[in-house]
Amino acid sequence: MKSQIQKLLGRKSRLSGTFVWLLPILLLFVTVSLQSCRLDDDKNNNMEDPNLVGIWQPYRLNQKATLTTGAYDQPTEFSTCQQKGRITFSDNNTGSSKTYADVNDACFLQDETNFTYTYDTNSNILTITNEDGTSQSGSVVKLTPSELVYELVGNYDFQGETNVQVKTTFYARRTKD
């Protein structure tokens, strides 16, 4: 009986030795896997829900540029009237937008437009093509179930200067209507 116990202990000991040898490799594999997931999570930290489909209410924009007179950084909070605007992204890659403007203390529908769009969730590039064929591409820098932040960079005649590179950032919140 004693020899069978010693044999079992010997087997256990050999298994323990094999396990001790494999343990560092398994731990290394788990650590690398978890670190890789963590890096992916950090990369897409602002992309909790990459579903763009829905109705969005613009509420702020910010424009930045370098002018001959110096840096230009102008945040603009939308008025209550302007916040009546809506951007709708449908699941068939079509959409629409409505913008409102304050005119003489009254709120008016300024523009209503239909568009098509593509959104690449890997690169976070959103391209919107208007009915007249003009398009704009920008980066979705934040997309959560409740917030969308979209940046456009382009050269324009801006603030009385020509060919100025301007970065415009739009902020919108998801809404039901």
C-alpha positions as CSV (number, residue, x, y, z in Angstrom):
1,M,0.0,0.0,0.0
2,K,2.8,2.3,0.9
3,S,4.4,1.9,-2.6
4,Q,1.1,2.7,-4.3
5,I,0.8,5.9,-2.3
6,Q,4.4,6.7,-3.2
7,K,3.7,6.0,-6.9
8,L,0.6,8.3,-6.7
9,L,2.6,11.0,-4.9
10,G,5.3,10.5,-7.5
11,R,2.8,11.0,-10.3
12,K,1.4,14.0,-8.6
13,S,4.9,15.3,-8.2
14,R,5.6,14.9,-11.9
15,L,2.3,16.6,-12.8
16,S,3.1,19.3,-10.4
17,G,6.5,19.7,-12.0
18,T,4.9,19.9,-15.5
19,F,2.3,22.3,-14.2
20,V,5.0,24.5,-12.6
21,W,6.8,24.6,-15.9
22,L,3.5,25.4,-17.8
23,L,2.2,27.9,-15.3
24,P,4.6,30.8,-16.3
25,I,3.7,30.2,-20.0
26,L,-0.1,30.2,-19.2
27,L,0.3,33.3,-17.1
28,L,2.2,35.0,-19.8
29,F,-0.4,34.1,-22.4
30,V,-3.3,35.3,-20.2
31,T,-1.4,38.6,-19.4
32,V,-0.7,39.3,-23.0
33,S,-4.3,38.5,-24.0
34,L,-5.7,40.8,-21.3
35,Q,-3.2,43.5,-22.1
36,S,-4.2,43.3,-25.8
37,C,-7.9,43.6,-24.9
38,R,-7.1,46.5,-22.6
39,L,-5.2,48.3,-25.4
40,D,-8.1,47.7,-27.8
41,D,-10.5,49.1,-25.1
42,D,-8.2,52.2,-24.6
43,K,-8.1,52.7,-28.4
44,N,-11.9,52.8,-28.7
45,N,-12.5,54.3,-25.2
46,N,-14.9,56.9,-26.7
47,M,-16.7,54.4,-28.9
48,E,-18.9,52.5,-26.5
49,D,-21.7,52.0,-29.1
50,P,-20.6,52.4,-32.7
51,N,-24.2,52.5,-33.8
52,L,-24.7,55.8,-35.5
53,V,-28.3,55.0,-36.5
54,G,-30.8,57.3,-34.7
55,I,-31.9,60.9,-34.2
56,W,-29.3,63.4,-33.0
57,Q,-29.7,66.9,-31.6
58,P,-26.8,69.3,-32.3
59,Y,-26.1,71.5,-29.3
60,R,-22.6,72.9,-29.7
61,L,-19.8,73.5,-32.2
62,N,-16.3,74.6,-31.9
63,Q,-14.1,76.1,-34.7
64,K,-10.3,76.3,-34.5
65,A,-7.9,77.8,-37.0
66,T,-4.6,79.7,-37.2
67,L,-5.1,83.1,-38.6
68,T,-2.4,85.8,-39.4
69,T,-3.7,87.6,-36.4
70,G,-3.2,84.5,-34.2
71,A,-5.1,81.4,-33.0
72,Y,-8.8,81.3,-33.4
73,D,-10.8,79.1,-31.0
74,Q,-14.5,79.8,-31.0
75,P,-16.9,77.5,-29.1
76,T,-20.6,78.1,-29.9
77,E,-23.4,76.9,-27.7
78,F,-26.6,76.5,-29.8
79,S,-29.6,78.5,-28.9
80,T,-32.9,76.8,-27.9
81,C,-34.1,77.5,-31.4
82,Q,-31.0,76.0,-33.0
83,Q,-31.3,72.9,-30.8
84,K,-34.6,72.1,-32.5
85,G,-32.4,71.0,-35.4
86,R,-32.1,67.2,-35.9
87,I,-29.8,64.9,-37.8
88,T,-31.2,61.5,-38.6
89,F,-29.1,58.5,-39.6
90,S,-31.2,55.6,-40.9
91,D,-30.0,52.0,-41.1
92,N,-30.0,52.0,-44.9
93,N,-27.2,54.6,-45.1
94,T,-29.6,57.5,-45.8
95,G,-30.3,60.4,-43.6
96,S,-31.8,63.8,-43.2
97,S,-31.1,67.1,-41.4
98,K,-33.1,70.0,-40.3
99,T,-31.6,73.3,-39.1
100,Y,-33.3,76.1,-37.4
101,A,-32.3,79.8,-37.0
102,D,-33.3,82.7,-34.8
103,V,-34.6,85.6,-37.0
104,N,-35.9,88.7,-35.4
105,D,-36.7,86.9,-32.1
106,A,-38.6,84.1,-34.0
107,C,-37.5,80.5,-34.7
108,F,-37.6,79.4,-38.3
109,L,-36.8,76.2,-40.2
110,Q,-33.6,77.3,-42.1
111,D,-32.8,74.2,-44.1
112,E,-34.0,70.6,-44.6
113,T,-31.7,68.3,-46.5
114,N,-31.5,64.6,-47.3
115,F,-28.2,62.8,-47.7
116,T,-26.5,59.4,-47.9
117,Y,-23.6,58.4,-45.7
118,T,-21.0,55.8,-45.0
119,Y,-19.5,55.1,-41.6
120,D,-16.4,53.0,-41.2
121,T,-16.3,51.8,-37.6
122,N,-12.6,50.7,-37.9
123,S,-11.3,54.1,-39.0
124,N,-14.2,56.1,-37.5
125,I,-14.5,58.0,-40.7
126,L,-18.0,59.4,-41.5
127,T,-18.7,60.6,-45.1
128,I,-21.9,62.5,-45.8
129,T,-22.9,63.1,-49.4
130,N,-25.6,65.7,-50.0
131,E,-28.3,65.6,-52.6
132,D,-26.3,67.9,-54.9
133,G,-23.4,65.4,-54.8
134,T,-21.1,67.4,-52.6
135,S,-19.5,65.3,-49.8
136,Q,-17.6,65.9,-46.6
137,S,-15.6,63.4,-44.6
138,G,-14.7,63.7,-41.0
139,S,-13.7,61.7,-37.9
140,V,-16.1,60.5,-35.3
141,V,-14.1,61.2,-32.2
142,K,-16.7,60.1,-29.7
143,L,-19.7,57.9,-30.2
144,T,-21.6,56.6,-27.1
145,P,-25.2,55.6,-26.7
146,S,-26.0,59.3,-25.8
147,E,-23.3,61.5,-27.5
148,L,-21.8,62.0,-30.9
149,V,-18.7,64.2,-31.6
150,Y,-17.7,64.7,-35.2
151,E,-14.7,66.6,-36.5
152,L,-14.2,68.1,-40.0
153,V,-11.0,69.6,-41.2
154,G,-10.8,71.6,-44.4
155,N,-9.4,74.7,-46.0
156,Y,-11.8,77.6,-46.5
157,D,-12.1,81.4,-46.8
158,F,-12.5,82.1,-43.1
159,Q,-12.7,85.3,-41.0
160,G,-11.6,87.4,-44.0
161,E,-8.6,85.3,-44.8
162,T,-8.3,82.9,-47.8
163,N,-7.4,79.2,-47.7
164,V,-7.3,78.8,-43.9
165,Q,-7.3,75.3,-42.4
166,V,-10.3,75.1,-40.1
167,K,-11.2,72.3,-37.7
168,T,-14.9,72.3,-36.9
169,T,-16.1,70.0,-34.1
170,F,-19.9,69.3,-33.9
171,Y,-21.4,68.0,-30.7
172,A,-24.8,66.2,-30.7
173,R,-26.9,64.2,-28.2
174,R,-29.1,61.3,-29.1
175,T,-32.8,62.1,-28.8
176,K,-36.1,60.2,-29.5
177,D,-37.8,63.0,-31.5
